[in-house]
Amino acid sequence: MIPNHRMAMAQRAIASSLPSILPRGATAPSVSSRASSTLPSKMFPNHIVDNAESFGNRVKKGSVRKFNFASSQYASCFKDLPKPDVAKLRKDAVEYLDSFDGKSWYDDPICSILNGEKLLAPPSNLWITKNSLSQPNGHQYYSTPTQVQSILTHIQTYKSPYKDIRPQIRRIEQKFLHEYDGFLIGNQCLDFGKQDGVTEIEESIMANSVERKLNDLLLDEEIAGKVVVNRQPIFVSCVSNFTNFLDLFRKTLRSLELGIPCVVLGRSHTVQHSYRWTELLVDLMKEEELDLGMVTYLSAQLEDIKYVTSESVNEAGMLYTTCSRQLAKDIKSTYPKTIASTGGPNTLFTTEWTKQVQDAIRMSASIECAGQCTALRHAVVPETVKPEDVEAMFNDVTHVTSSVEALRQSAFDGVFAQHGGTSPPSSKSSDGAYIKHSTKDAYYKVSSSLPAPENGELEEYWRKVVVDVTTSAPNTPSHSEKKAKLQELAKWLIRHQPISLAVNAPRSQVFDLGRDLFETTSLVVTTIGSTDKDDAPPALSCQARPQEAECFGEFPPRKTMGVFTEYPMIIPSSNPSYDTHYQRSYLESHTGEVNGKVLPFVKDLLMDISDAAVRGYCVEILNYLIDATKENPKRGFGSDRTAIWGLQRPPMLEEYRSLIRVGAGVTLDDIAPIFLLFNATNASSQVEFSVDASNEELIDILPKYGLVLKLKIEDEDSFDQRVDHDGDNYYNVVKVPQSSDSEVTKFPMPGQFVSLYLPMGHIKSTMKNDEEFVKYFGKSEKWLKMA
């Protein structure tokens, strides 16, 4: 993502050339080595390291739903964030890189770490590691079978001695952020080839503050006896492009501080920088005198990693990963408890082909050499655009030979020409040939039709600049033609579920176009720009600052979500909350009081639920929805652009529904939480219930609640045939499990439960303080409301 100062740089580049605006010369201690030292006390603010009074205890007692997405207390966590010293971060990184000895990653090979000890292996197990451009950069010991078995035994038998080590872990965190910032940025630059790792640490300093507060709120709920946090060891499968923020801080440290052991998994490439922070983490834990069994590093062949995870399903907690959809599918097939963030074909839509829009497309496509999760993959442009226009647009691509030099020059969108890290598109691609630019390492394909790959998935071409250009953006057609084209694009976006959509048009038109696409899709990130207003520059696909409530997430397509992940991951959030469940005793003791007005049928339905725990859970969900939608959308906290965010309804396409299948043995208790989620809100018209013809009890009772239900009575075969024939008209298809099934024996947090059925995220304007935008989009019927 591009932060304020980087976004300002990018927006000015759209208007002219790309200047460097980062100040230099800030004084800071050298971080040329990993030698540990004690930081001055002023670097550890009391509110960060002291858990005598947690954030949750400082807010109003009795307020509800705490850490769940879009709740009132969730929103309060974005206030009073630290302000990073960007000049210091860059200076520290440059100093680290200046003193870095490339031999060190060969002389000190990667290896497994167990109970604080490095597990060295025979020379036959020593391999050469490669960076993201497939260049050798160090050594790695793969663990022997005996070592792999020792790690497996540890995972299966280790019991965490902690429930709360926030002070110790937060002291470690501040050392990472302020003493070892150059180490983190520099190692990622060398290994992944990240040109702007400074932004990631800047973002981490602020977003970590939000997620620390969310963890405080979660722990308060556990102390109060309402929930239980699973403290089985988790697996952290590291991503390469954002591992410092995503893997080190929000997954590993946020889990450790609540007493959750972490197993960091090795990678097949770009493995050096995540291993180095794991190694440093263990050293810093020694200084804090923490049990070193809490952190394990597994350096092993892929088959051994699969063996360890598959053999630990019952003894371990969640496996967290950020990866391609195919890899996520493979992982979850052998490890069901997987939380996967998956990419998608980020799209930019524009009705005009201006120089500023072309710059936005080019920068979005080449950011971090197409290695950013929000990098552009697809552009929808006017039908007048020809292949030669796209060729000319890519003339301005800048080739770089060194990520280190790019970091020095404050660059972020240089392209590593003809690198060997990944393969470019084939001239014999099954979905049509791409054109290679005559002089730049960039590829494109121009078509009047939306991409329709044979296997259903648009190839990502990781680290290669590849853009499918669709010449179908309506300019001034008839209303019916415009509506048809936008609906076609909306259904394509739902099917492929990119992370981000950027919408650009003249200011007088872009709000209507943006609203049409926002309301008929379910993307987490939507950005509205303009083609004719200087203070509302064209939107890029790579814009999201979660620390300012520009909430972010890499969600799979809704209808097939369960193939890839247990829940979609929204950022910011409390990572341990994804494996937290309600105490049944708390739910059973619930008074049943709903904190707000609801439709009359709700009380009748609650009375008809037989299981007191299910009744209590339904009340928790209702209270969460009432709190989260009391002000929905909410205003973001950014100063350079304007965002609104919150819970949303499913796509508002005519006859486009969520289909809930209720089998023969499903009871009212089983269906009640889902039933309320839709029918107690303004999403009631967007759901259809398919009830098995033999389930007479539910067929008789559902009409009792006085609702006009879309109810279809049919057997299982008829249901399956209907889905096969008419599947494209369903946003989501869910088969409700029976209460005897293991997957419904626990009650997840309301935020996680709701995320399985309803969209969430933000929409923003590239203009700061854009009150017109807030008023217009704030009135959209897409925002979830109580009925």
Protein Blocks (a to p, Z undefined) as FASTA:
>chain_A
ZZfklmmmmmmmmmmccddfbdehiacddffbfbdcdddfklmcfklmmckbcfklmmce
hiahklaghiaklmmmmgoiacddfklmmmmmmmmmmmpcfklmmmmccdddeehiacdd
dfklpccdddfkopafbdcddddfklmmmmmmmmmmpccfbfblfkmmmmmmmmmmmmmm
mmmmmmmmmmnopablmlmmmmmmmmmmmmmmmmmmmmmmmmnomaccdfbdcdddddfk
lmmmmmmmmmmmmmmmnopacdddddfbhklmmmmmmmmmmmmmmmnopafklpccdddd
fklmmmmmmmmmmmpccddddddfklmmmmmmmmmbaccddddddddddfbdcfklmmmm
mmmmmggghpafkbcfbdcddfkbcfklmmmmmmmpccdfbfklmmmnopakbccehiak
bccddfkbfnbpadddfkbccdddddfbdcddfklpacfkgoiacdddddfbcfkdcfkl
mmmmmmmmmmmmmmnopabdcddddfklmmmmmmmmmmmgccfbdcdddfkbfklccddf
kbccfknopacdddddfklmmmmombdcdddddfklmmcccdfklmmmpgoiacbdddfk
lmmmmmmpmblklmmmmmmmmmmmmmmmmpccdddfbfkbccdeddddddddehiacddd
ddfklcfklmmmmmmmmmmmcklmmcccdddfklmmlmmmmmmnopacddddddfklmmm
mmmmmmmmpfbdcddddfkbmklmpccdfklmmmmmpccdddddfbehilklmmmmmmpc
kbccdZZ
